Amino acid sequence: MEMKRHEKPGTLAPINPAGRKEDEGKSSRSSSKSELKLIPDKSPSDDGLRKERRLSKASDSFKDTLERQDSKASTLSPKVSRKYFHNWKQACDKTKDKTKELLKRWRTLPESEVAGTQMQQEGSENDKHHGWSVHVWTTWVNRCSEDLECLDLEEEQPLAQLSSVQSDKMTLFFTELLDHDRDDVICDQDFDNFFEKLAHFADWSTNSSEFHILLEVKREFIEHFINPLPTKFAELGYYRRVCGPEAGGIPGRTTLEGWLARWALQLSEMKRFVDLPLYLQYLCKILFHVVDRESTGDISKTALAAFYRSVIGLPAARVEEIIDTAYARMTSNNYLILDYGTYVHCFTNWLMGKNPNGPGQWVLVPPTDPLPQPPFPVDYSALNTEPAKLEPYAPDKKTNRHSVIV
């Protein structure tokens, strides 16, 4: 058998009985061309029959698989009652948009009892070919028609907020240490005055390494609290109003509300001291060395009182009134030494502490109002009582005891 010119070498073309004579004539004229010898016991017709048998078996098995899947899907798919579509039709007719397309989409369910629709007929015809059932799931969408009033999103809601205790501490930092002219706004000059006061109290020269670290921390404060916010925050309505150029009337200024909003953004994702940005970690070290200006390695009660008088600007009578309480809170009733490790805990509580009675209340500006009392008093006198005088606890016995040893 000879190959045709348009057939590729190594491929077999099906035999055409009608054109066999033409093939024979062509083969006689092209006897000089190469011929493909076939094995006599294996003809192309036999290969075609075998391929057809394989395809027929595969198609039968595929049809059986699809029928089983179709029957299984029909048993698992939910039935939709006529009353359900009736309620949908009433709901769609009452709207001014008359969105009846929703009803047509629901009718694509092949198991629904609504018959006679065009969508169901098309779905049934498709099921005969591929054996799959189509499910369309929808939900209610408020398209804000004329009968409904669309509620706008609240743009005056901040992304993060400080607790009342945190707000009080940062407000004292703003009013007592930065806003000396009491105009309710701060600028970069206010930060210059505050950090110059720290350097003057610690007696740092302009050539010392501590003074240059102080300048870097000051630049970071101006960047985070005076300069514009990043774009992802500045475009929001609340931060555009309280932190934008129009907040203080003049660009480059920050109001108290913007000051608290910026602190809330920075402290919202921080849980530990190591989570703080570097300029706040360096601020903690600067404050410790400023208070410990004698470089003894720990802060004494006398050094803390001098810091309150010179840097914070408290009167001497006020310092004498609060110094014992402040030092006791920062040293756990004089149990700890106020070294740098202890001061780090106090500084962290100053930034992140959300409840009163913490040591962080005394790091910078002491609270002006008296702190609330603990929810219950702790009686330590029983720890020093002789065992013979201790009264055993009994749930059914009345006593005048005010404390229990646990």
TIZAKE-268835 format. One record per residue (C-alpha): residue number from 1; z, y, x. Coordinates in steps of 0.02 Angstrom, whole numbers, plus 32768, in hexadecimal, padded with zeros to 4 digits. Example, Ala and Ser with C-alpha at 12.3 -4.5 7.8 and 13.67 -1.06 7.14 Angstrom:
BEGIN
{1,{8186,7F1F,8267}};
{2,{8165,7FCB,82AC}};
***
This chain:
BEGIN
{1,{8000,8000,8000}};
{2,{7FCF,80A8,8043}};
{3,{802F,814A,8042}};
{4,{7FF3,81E7,7FEB}};
{5,{7FDB,8285,804F}};
{6,{805D,82E8,7FF0}};
{7,{80E4,8264,8004}};
{8,{8159,826C,8097}};
{9,{8160,81DE,8113}};
{10,{81E5,815F,80EB}};
{11,{81E7,817F,802E}};
{12,{81A3,8113,7FA4}};
{13,{813D,815B,7F15}};
{14,{813D,8108,7E68}};
{15,{80A3,80A2,7E3C}};
{16,{8031,80F2,7DBC}};
{17,{7FCB,806D,7D62}};
{18,{7F4E,80EA,7D1D}};
{19,{7F21,8130,7DC7}};
{20,{7F20,808D,7E27}};
{21,{7E63,808D,7E38}};
{22,{7E63,813D,7E7C}};
{23,{7EE7,810B,7EFA}};
{24,{7E7E,8077,7F31}};
{25,{7DE7,80E6,7F49}};
{26,{7E49,8160,7FAE}};
{27,{7E93,80D7,8018}};
{28,{7DE6,8098,8046}};
{29,{7DAF,8144,807F}};
{30,{7E4C,815F,80E6}};
{31,{7E52,80B8,813D}};
{32,{7E65,810D,81E4}};
{33,{7F0C,8159,81B2}};
{34,{7FB3,8106,81CA}};
{35,{7FEE,8087,8149}};
{36,{809C,8055,8113}};
{37,{80B5,7F99,810D}};
{38,{8131,7F5C,808C}};
{39,{8194,7EBE,808A}};
{40,{813D,7E4D,800C}};
{41,{81DA,7E0B,7FB8}};
{42,{821C,7EBC,7F91}};
{43,{81AF,7F2E,7F25}};
{44,{81CE,7FE2,7EED}};
{45,{81CB,7FAB,7E39}};
{46,{825F,7F39,7E58}};
{47,{82C0,7FC7,7EA9}};
{48,{829C,8038,7E14}};
{49,{82D9,7FB3,7D9A}};
{50,{8379,7F9B,7DFD}};
{51,{8398,8056,7E01}};
{52,{837D,8063,7D46}};
{53,{83F7,7FD5,7D28}};
{54,{847B,802B,7D95}};
{55,{8463,80D0,7D3B}};
{56,{846E,807F,7C91}};
{57,{8510,8028,7CC1}};
{58,{8559,80C9,7D09}};
{59,{8528,812D,7C6F}};
{60,{8575,80AB,7BFC}};
{61,{8618,80AD,7C5E}};
{62,{8617,816C,7C63}};
{63,{85FC,8173,7BA5}};
{64,{868D,80FB,7B8B}};
{65,{86FD,8168,7BF9}};
{66,{86CE,8206,7B9C}};
{67,{86EB,81B2,7AF3}};
{68,{8798,817B,7B2A}};
{69,{87C0,822B,7B69}};
{70,{877E,8276,7AC7}};
{71,{87E6,8203,7A5B}};
{72,{887F,8224,7AC7}};
{73,{8866,82E1,7ABF}};
{74,{8850,82D9,7A02}};
{75,{88F7,8281,79F1}};
{76,{8951,82FF,7A60}};
{77,{8904,83A1,7A1D}};
{78,{8968,83FB,7995}};
{79,{892F,8406,78E0}};
{80,{891A,84B5,7899}};
{81,{8939,84C9,77E0}};
{82,{88D1,8530,7766}};
{83,{8965,859F,773E}};
{84,{896F,85D3,77F5}};
{85,{88BD,8614,77F3}};
{86,{88DB,8668,774C}};
{87,{896B,86CB,7798}};
{88,{8900,86FA,782C}};
{89,{8874,8734,77BB}};
{90,{88EA,87A5,7759}};
{91,{8931,87ED,77F9}};
{92,{8884,8812,7840}};
{93,{8847,8861,779D}};
{94,{88DA,88DA,7795}};
{95,{88B4,8929,783D}};
{96,{8838,89B7,7846}};
{97,{87DE,8966,78D7}};
{98,{87B8,88CC,786A}};
{99,{87BD,885A,7901}};
{100,{8779,87BF,78AA}};
{101,{873A,877E,7950}};
{102,{87E9,873D,796F}};
{103,{87D8,86CB,78D8}};
{104,{8731,8689,7917}};
{105,{877D,865F,79BE}};
{106,{8807,85FB,796C}};
{107,{8788,859A,7907}};
{108,{8741,854D,79A5}};
{109,{87CA,84C9,7994}};
{110,{876D,8428,7961}};
{111,{8807,83E3,7906}};
{112,{881E,8477,7891}};
{113,{8809,845A,77D8}};
{114,{8798,84F1,77C0}};
{115,{86E9,84AD,77AD}};
{116,{863E,84F7,7797}};
{117,{8646,8578,7821}};
{118,{85C0,8589,78A2}};
{119,{8639,8583,7934}};
{120,{867C,84DA,78FC}};
{121,{85CE,8491,78EB}};
{122,{85A0,84C9,799A}};
{123,{8642,8482,79DC}};
{124,{8622,83D9,7989}};
{125,{8572,83D0,79D1}};
{126,{85B3,83F5,7A7F}};
{127,{8638,836F,7A6C}};
{128,{85B1,82ED,7A4C}};
{129,{8562,8314,7AF4}};
{130,{85F4,8329,7B6B}};
{131,{8687,82E4,7B0A}};
{132,{8700,8372,7B2E}};
{133,{8763,83D5,7AAD}};
{134,{8771,8491,7AC5}};
{135,{8816,84EB,7AA5}};
{136,{8828,85A8,7A9F}};
{137,{88D7,85F2,7AA8}};
{138,{88F2,86A8,7A7A}};
{139,{8983,871E,7A5E}};
{140,{89A3,87C2,7A05}};
{141,{8966,885E,7A5D}};
{142,{899E,890C,7A29}};
{143,{8901,8976,7A32}};
{144,{8958,8A15,79FA}};
{145,{88FB,8A3B,795A}};
{146,{8914,8ADB,78F7}};
{147,{89A2,8A8F,7891}};
{148,{8A09,8A68,792D}};
{149,{8A55,8AE0,79AA}};
{150,{8A3D,8AA5,7A5B}};
{151,{8AD8,8AB9,7AC6}};
{152,{8AB5,8B01,7B73}};
{153,{8B0B,8AB8,7C09}};
{154,{8BA7,8B15,7C40}};
{155,{8B76,8B78,7CDB}};
{156,{8C24,8BC1,7CF7}};
{157,{8C71,8B1B,7D26}};
{158,{8C9C,8B06,7DE0}};
{159,{8C76,8A66,7E3C}};
{160,{8D28,8A5A,7E81}};
{161,{8DCD,8AAE,7E5E}};
{162,{8E72,8AC2,7EB8}};
{163,{8F18,8A92,7E6D}};
{164,{8F92,8B1A,7E3A}};
{165,{8FFA,8AFE,7ED8}};
{166,{8F61,8B08,7F48}};
{167,{8F25,8BA4,7EEF}};
{168,{8FCF,8BF7,7F0C}};
{169,{8FCD,8BD0,7FC6}};
{170,{8F1A,8C0D,7FE1}};
{171,{8F3C,8CA7,7F77}};
{172,{8FCE,8CD6,7FE9}};
{173,{8F5D,8CBC,8080}};
{174,{8EDD,8D32,8030}};
{175,{8F53,8DBB,7FF7}};
{176,{8FD9,8DBC,8080}};
{177,{8F76,8D96,811D}};
{178,{8EC4,8DD4,80FD}};
{179,{8EBB,8E56,8072}};
{180,{8F2D,8EDB,80BD}};
{181,{8ED9,8F6C,8062}};
{182,{8EF3,8F13,7FBA}};
{183,{8E40,8F2F,7F7C}};
{184,{8E32,8E79,7F42}};
{185,{8DA2,8E55,7FBB}};
{186,{8D9C,8E1B,806F}};
{187,{8D16,8E2F,80F4}};
{188,{8CFE,8DFE,81AA}};
{189,{8D6C,8E8F,81E3}};
{190,{8E01,8E42,8189}};
{191,{8DEA,8DA1,81EB}};
{192,{8DE0,8E06,828C}};
{193,{8E87,8E57,8267}};
{194,{8EDC,8DB2,823D}};
{195,{8EA3,8D55,82DA}};
{196,{8EC8,8DEB,8349}};
{197,{8F7A,8DE9,8306}};
{198,{8F88,8D30,8334}};
{199,{8F48,8D4F,83E4}};
{200,{8FBC,8DE4,83FB}};
{201,{9057,8D82,83C3}};
{202,{902C,8CF0,8436}};
{203,{9005,8D6A,84C5}};
{204,{8F5A,8D1F,84E9}};
{205,{8EE7,8D83,8559}};
{206,{8E2F,8D9A,8530}};
{207,{8E00,8D29,85C2}};
{208,{8E6D,8C95,8590}};
{209,{8E24,8BF6,8545}};
{210,{8E95,8C05,84AE}};
{211,{8E4D,8CAF,8485}};
{212,{8D99,8C6F,848C}};
{213,{8DC6,8BDD,841A}};
{214,{8E14,8C5C,83A6}};
{215,{8D6F,8CBC,83A1}};
{216,{8D0D,8C1E,8376}};
{217,{8D84,8BF6,82E8}};
{218,{8D71,8CA8,82A7}};
{219,{8CB3,8C98,82A6}};
{220,{8CBF,8BF6,8243}};
{221,{8D30,8C4A,81C3}};
{222,{8CB2,8CD7,81AD}};
{223,{8C26,8C58,819D}};
{224,{8C7E,8BF2,8116}};
{225,{8CD6,8C7C,80B4}};
{226,{8C6F,8D1B,80CB}};
{227,{8BBA,8CE9,80E6}};
{228,{8B52,8CA7,8054}};
{229,{8B6C,8BF5,8019}};
{230,{8AEC,8B6C,803B}};
{231,{8A59,8B67,7FC3}};
{232,{8A97,8ACE,7F64}};
{233,{8B33,8B31,7F2E}};
{234,{8AF1,8BE3,7F2C}};
{235,{8A72,8BBC,7EA2}};
{236,{8AF8,8B81,7E27}};
{237,{8B30,8BFE,7DA5}};
{238,{8BEA,8BFD,7DCB}};
{239,{8BD9,8C10,7E88}};
{240,{8B50,8C91,7E75}};
{241,{8BCA,8CFB,7E12}};
{242,{8C68,8CE6,7E7B}};
{243,{8C1C,8CCC,7F29}};
{244,{8B77,8D29,7F1D}};
{245,{8B4D,8DD5,7F64}};
{246,{8B80,8E28,7EC1}};
{247,{8C2F,8DDA,7EC1}};
{248,{8C86,8E64,7F24}};
{249,{8C0C,8EEE,7EFC}};
{250,{8BD1,8EF2,7FB2}};
{251,{8B80,8E5F,800E}};
{252,{8BEC,8E13,8096}};
{253,{8C8D,8E16,8032}};
{254,{8CEF,8D90,7FD7}};
{255,{8D61,8DA3,7F41}};
{256,{8DFB,8D3A,7F20}};
{257,{8D9C,8CCF,7EA3}};
{258,{8D12,8CAE,7F20}};
{259,{8D94,8C8A,7FA7}};
{260,{8DE6,8C03,7F3C}};
{261,{8D3D,8BBB,7F07}};
{262,{8D07,8BA7,7FBD}};
{263,{8DAC,8B52,7FEB}};
{264,{8D97,8ADB,7F58}};
{265,{8CE9,8AA9,7F93}};
{266,{8D28,8A83,8043}};
{267,{8DC6,8A25,8011}};
{268,{8D7D,89BF,7F83}};
{269,{8D41,892F,7FF2}};
{270,{8DCB,8933,8076}};
{271,{8E5E,88BB,8075}};
{272,{8E9F,88BB,8129}};
{273,{8EB1,8932,81BB}};
{274,{8E20,88E0,8217}};
{275,{8DAF,8904,8181}};
{276,{8DC4,89BF,819A}};
{277,{8D3A,8A21,81F1}};
{278,{8D5B,8A49,82A7}};
{279,{8D84,8B00,828D}};
{280,{8E14,8AD2,8217}};
{281,{8E55,8A51,8292}};
{282,{8E51,8AD4,831B}};
{283,{8EA7,8B4F,82A6}};
{284,{8F39,8AD6,829A}};
{285,{8F47,8ACD,8357}};
{286,{8F39,8B8A,8367}};
{287,{8FC4,8BA8,82E9}};
{288,{9035,8B2B,8341}};
{289,{901E,8B7E,83EB}};
{290,{9032,8C2A,839E}};
{291,{90DB,8BFC,8352}};
{292,{910E,8B9E,83F0}};
{293,{90E2,8C31,8460}};
{294,{9164,8BF9,84E0}};
{295,{90FF,8B57,84F9}};
{296,{9196,8AE5,84E5}};
{297,{9136,8A5E,8487}};
{298,{9196,8A71,83E5}};
{299,{91BC,8AFD,836B}};
{300,{9270,8B35,835A}};
{301,{92BE,8B8D,82C7}};
{302,{92C7,8C2F,832B}};
{303,{920D,8C27,8356}};
{304,{91DF,8C08,829F}};
{305,{9248,8C9D,8269}};
{306,{91F1,8D0D,82EA}};
{307,{9148,8CD4,82A9}};
{308,{9179,8D02,81F7}};
{309,{91B2,8DB0,822C}};
{310,{9124,8DDF,82A2}};
{311,{9088,8D89,825F}};
{312,{90AD,8D6F,81A6}};
{313,{9109,8E15,819B}};
{314,{91A2,8DDC,8138}};
{315,{923E,8E4A,813A}};
{316,{92D1,8E0E,81A0}};
{317,{933C,8DF3,8105}};
{318,{92B6,8D85,80B7}};
{319,{92A6,8D21,8158}};
{320,{9360,8D00,815F}};
{321,{935A,8CC8,80AB}};
{322,{92D2,8C46,80BD}};
{323,{92D6,8C0D,8173}};
{324,{9353,8B7F,8159}};
{325,{92F3,8B3A,80C4}};
{326,{924B,8B4B,811B}};
{327,{9283,8AF3,81BA}};
{328,{92DB,8A6A,8158}};
{329,{923E,8A48,80F2}};
{330,{91CE,8A41,818B}};
{331,{9244,89CE,81EC}};
{332,{927F,895F,815C}};
{333,{9330,89A8,815A}};
{334,{9334,89BA,8219}};
{335,{930F,8901,8230}};
{336,{926A,891F,828C}};
{337,{9239,898D,831E}};
{338,{91B7,8A0E,82EE}};
{339,{913B,89DE,8375}};
{340,{907E,89E1,8365}};
{341,{9075,8938,830B}};
{342,{90F2,8970,8287}};
{343,{909A,8A18,8277}};
{344,{8FF4,89BF,8255}};
{345,{9044,896B,81BD}};
{346,{9086,8A12,8181}};
{347,{8FDC,8A66,819A}};
{348,{8F84,89D9,813C}};
{349,{8FFE,89EB,80AD}};
{350,{8FDC,8AA6,80AC}};
{351,{8F24,8A87,808C}};
{352,{8F26,89EA,8021}};
{353,{8FD2,89E6,7FD2}};
{354,{8FC0,89F6,7F16}};
{355,{9079,89EA,7EE8}};
{356,{910D,8A5C,7F0F}};
{357,{91A0,8A3A,7F84}};
{358,{912E,8A09,8014}};
{359,{913E,8A45,80C9}};
{360,{9094,8A99,80BF}};
{361,{90DA,8B27,8056}};
{362,{912C,8B6E,80F3}};
{363,{909E,8B64,8171}};
{364,{905B,8C16,8157}};
{365,{909C,8C84,80CB}};
{366,{913C,8C41,8079}};
{367,{913B,8C39,7FBB}};
{368,{9179,8CD6,7F66}};
{369,{91C0,8C7C,7ECE}};
{370,{924C,8BFC,7EDC}};
{371,{920B,8B4B,7EE5}};
{372,{922D,8AD8,7E51}};
{373,{92B9,8A5C,7E63}};
{374,{9292,89A4,7E7A}};
{375,{9287,8941,7DD6}};
{376,{932C,88EA,7DFD}};
{377,{93B6,890C,7E7D}};
{378,{93D3,8894,7F0C}};
{379,{948A,886E,7F31}};
{380,{94A3,8835,7FE5}};
{381,{9561,8831,7FDD}};
{382,{9563,877A,7FAA}};
{383,{9519,874A,8052}};
{384,{95B8,8784,80A9}};
{385,{9633,8738,802B}};
{386,{96A2,86A9,8060}};
{387,{966E,8600,8018}};
{388,{9717,85E9,7FC3}};
{389,{96FD,8688,7F5D}};
{390,{964D,8660,7F26}};
{391,{963E,8637,7E6E}};
{392,{95D0,85A0,7E49}};
{393,{9547,85BA,7DCD}};
{394,{954D,8561,7D25}};
{395,{94D0,8586,7C99}};
{396,{9554,856F,7C0E}};
{397,{95DB,85D8,7C62}};
{398,{95EE,8692,7C40}};
{399,{9616,86FD,7CD6}};
{400,{961B,87B1,7D10}};
{401,{95B1,8789,7DA8}};
{402,{9523,8805,7DCC}};
{403,{94C4,87A0,7E50}};
{404,{9491,86ED,7E70}};
{405,{9473,869D,7F1B}};
{406,{93CD,8643,7F17}};
***
